[in-house]
Amino acid sequence: MTSTPRPLRADARRNRERILEVATRAFSQRGADAPLDAIAKAAGVGPGTLYRHFPTREALIEAAYRNELVRVCDGAAELLDGNPPDKAMRLWMDRFIDFLATKDGMAEALRTVVASGTDPFNESYDRVSTAISTLLRAGAEAGLLRSDIVPLDLGFTLNGVSLITNDPVHRERAGRMLDLILDGLRYGAGQDGAVRTA
């Protein structure tokens, strides 16, 4: 019989979130060798607290990456709550480009996780596809976005933008490219059809 982990207390949850926020920044800037004690100190917790949540360096790197993935993907529904679907899509694309830049910064650290035998990316395609599908469907139903887009095609297109513009100097160019992509998503909107899923 397996036991269900007890939910974290509010203070423990806050500690975990602070650790992940600091760790994401540290691994993006300094790579896999970022000192864990320094991460704990910057997060305002002791090393013991960090190790209770993340017993190994690889566990912390993987959790930091997954936390960012969940944050950007779950943000799609939140953006739709307060914005028209086309605006929500544009705001989400900005967030996704920033997430991809963080992932690129963590590339070295993530390689150590893969080398340890874990696949930190095994949920990535599904989560990204679900987020994009949510936005596209809302846009198509409102007659604001095309209904014939394959979600992962858009995901790979955004990934291509991030590869070209991952240098902060070119971040403004990325914004212009995202505007062009959104114009393409709007072209022919309002016609009958359904969002494709493959």
C-alpha positions in Angstrom: 0.0 0.0 0.0 1.4 3.4 -1.0 1.0 6.4 1.2 0.0 9.9 -0.1 2.5 12.5 0.9 1.1 15.1 3.3 0.7 18.6 1.9 3.4 21.0 2.9 2.6 23.5 5.7 2.3 27.1 4.5 5.8 28.0 5.8 7.4 25.0 4.3 5.7 25.7 1.0 7.0 29.3 1.0 10.5 28.0 1.8 10.4 25.6 -1.1 9.2 28.3 -3.5 11.9 30.7 -2.4 14.6 27.9 -2.8 13.3 27.1 -6.3 13.3 30.8 -7.3 16.8 31.4 -6.2 18.0 28.1 -7.6 16.6 28.8 -11.0 18.5 32.1 -11.1 21.7 30.6 -9.7 21.8 27.6 -12.1 21.0 29.9 -15.1 23.8 32.2 -14.2 26.4 29.9 -12.8 25.6 26.4 -14.2 25.4 23.1 -12.4 28.2 24.0 -9.9 26.3 26.9 -8.3 27.0 26.4 -4.5 24.0 25.0 -2.7 24.9 26.7 0.5 24.8 30.0 -1.3 21.4 29.2 -2.7 20.1 28.3 0.7 21.5 31.6 2.2 20.0 33.7 -0.6 16.6 32.0 -0.1 16.8 32.8 3.6 16.9 29.2 4.8 19.5 26.9 6.3 21.3 24.2 4.3 19.3 21.6 6.3 16.0 23.0 5.0 17.3 22.9 1.4 18.4 19.3 1.7 15.1 18.2 3.4 13.3 19.5 0.3 15.9 18.5 -2.3 18.3 15.7 -1.1 20.6 16.0 -4.1 21.8 18.7 -6.5 20.1 16.9 -9.4 16.8 16.9 -7.5 17.0 20.6 -7.0 18.0 21.3 -10.7 15.1 19.1 -11.9 12.6 20.7 -9.5 13.7 24.2 -10.5 13.2 23.4 -14.2 9.8 21.7 -13.7 8.6 24.6 -11.4 9.3 27.1 -14.2 7.6 24.9 -16.8 4.5 24.5 -14.6 4.4 28.2 -13.8 4.4 29.2 -17.5 2.0 26.5 -18.7 -0.5 26.9 -15.9 -0.4 30.7 -16.5 -2.4 30.3 -19.7 -5.7 29.8 -17.9 -4.8 32.7 -15.6 -4.2 35.0 -18.5 -7.5 34.1 -20.1 -9.3 35.0 -17.0 -8.4 38.7 -17.4 -7.8 39.2 -21.1 -9.3 38.7 -24.5 -7.9 35.4 -25.9 -5.7 37.1 -28.5 -4.1 39.4 -25.9 -3.7 36.4 -23.5 -1.9 34.5 -26.3 0.5 37.4 -26.9 1.2 37.8 -23.1 1.7 34.0 -22.8 4.1 33.9 -25.7 6.3 36.5 -23.9 6.3 34.4 -20.8 7.2 31.3 -22.8 10.1 33.0 -24.5 11.4 34.1 -21.1 11.0 30.5 -19.9 13.0 29.2 -22.8 15.7 31.7 -22.1 15.8 30.4 -18.5 16.0 26.8 -19.8 18.8 27.7 -22.1 20.6 29.3 -19.2 20.1 26.1 -17.2 21.2 23.9 -20.1 24.5 22.8 -18.4 22.8 22.1 -15.1 20.0 20.1 -16.9 22.6 18.0 -18.6 23.8 16.8 -15.2 20.3 15.6 -14.5 20.0 13.8 -17.8 23.4 12.2 -17.1 22.1 10.9 -13.8 19.5 8.9 -15.6 16.5 11.2 -15.1 14.5 12.9 -17.9 13.4 16.3 -16.7 11.7 17.0 -20.1 9.3 14.0 -20.1 6.3 16.2 -19.4 7.4 19.3 -21.4 5.7 18.6 -24.7 2.4 17.6 -23.1 2.3 20.6 -20.8 3.2 23.1 -23.5 0.8 21.6 -26.0 -2.0 21.7 -23.4 -1.3 25.4 -22.6 -1.2 26.4 -26.3 -4.3 24.4 -27.0 -6.2 26.2 -24.2 -5.3 29.6 -25.7 -6.0 28.6 -29.3 -9.3 27.1 -28.5 -10.4 30.1 -26.5 -9.3 32.4 -29.4 -11.0 30.3 -32.0 -14.3 30.2 -30.0 -14.1 34.0 -29.7 -13.4 34.3 -33.5 -10.1 36.0 -32.7 -7.6 33.3 -33.6 -7.4 30.7 -36.3 -8.7 27.2 -35.6 -6.4 25.2 -37.8 -3.1 25.5 -35.8 -1.3 22.5 -34.5 -0.3 23.5 -30.9 3.2 22.0 -31.0 3.8 23.7 -34.4 3.4 27.0 -32.6 5.5 25.7 -29.7 8.4 24.9 -32.0 8.0 28.2 -33.8 8.4 30.0 -30.5 11.4 27.9 -29.7 12.9 29.0 -32.9 12.3 32.7 -32.0 14.0 32.1 -28.7 17.1 30.6 -30.4 17.5 33.7 -32.5 16.8 36.2 -29.8 18.1 34.6 -26.6 20.7 37.3 -26.2 19.1 40.1 -24.0 20.3 42.6 -26.6 17.8 41.1 -29.1 14.8 40.8 -26.7 13.0 43.7 -28.4 13.4 41.9 -31.7 11.8 38.9 -30.2 8.8 41.0 -29.3 8.4 42.2 -32.9 8.6 38.6 -34.1 6.0 37.5 -31.6 3.7 40.3 -33.0 4.2 38.9 -36.5 3.3 35.4 -35.2 0.2 36.7 -33.5 -0.8 38.4 -36.8 -0.5 35.0 -38.5 -2.6 33.4 -35.8 -5.3 36.0 -36.4 -5.3 35.7 -40.2 -8.5 33.9 -41.3 -9.9 33.8 -37.7 -13.6 33.2 -37.3 -13.8 30.5 -40.0 -15.3 27.2 -39.1 -13.0 24.4 -37.9 -11.4 23.0 -34.8 -8.0 23.4 -33.2 -5.8 20.5 -34.5 -4.0 18.4 -31.9 -1.4 16.6 -33.9 
